[in-house]
């Protein structure tokens, strides 16, 4: 299950919740209002000799006669 970040518009409290994509937004622990999902910084990165560095998929295909 993915980890989502939520923020309360009234008290600005931020919390992370492990939940399914279609689950409802949680209520704020402080003021009991529904929190809004935030766009968080991703920790995903491509490393090594793969897609990004060697431009895999952008290389010209060899010509056949």
N, C-alpha and C positions, 0 to 999 in steps of 0.2 A: 504494500500500500504506500502511496506517496505521502510526503510530508508537506502540508500547506501552512502558509503564514497568514494570520488574520490580524486585523487592526480594528479597534473600536473607535468610531467617529466622535463619541462624546468624551471619553476619558483618555484617549490615545494609547490605551494599553495594547501591546502586541504580544501574540502568543502563537506557538506552532502546534499544529494538530495533525496526528497521523490518522488519515481517514480515506475512505473510498471517494472517487471523483464525484459521484452523484449524491453523497451525503449532504445534509443541510449544514449551513454555517452555524458555528457554535455561538452561544450567548456569552457576553462578557461576564467574567467572574465578579467585577466590581459594580457595574451599573445595570446588569441584566439585559442590555440591548443586543440585538443581533450584530455580529461583527462582519466586516467586509474582507473578502479574500484579496491579498496583496500579490503583486508580481515580485518575486524574489530573485536574487542573484543565483544563478545556477553554478554548481560546482563541476559541471561536466566539461571536460576538455579532451581533445584528441592529442595524444602524445606519440612520439616514436616515428618510425618510417612508414607512415600510413597515408590515409586519404588527403590530408591537408598538405603535408610537406612535399610529397612527390606528385601532387596534382593528379591522383588516380582518377580516371574517368575523363580527364582532359587531354590525355596523350593521344596523338594521332594513331589511327589504326593502320597497320601495314597494308599496303596495296597488293592486291592479287591480280595477276594477269590472266 
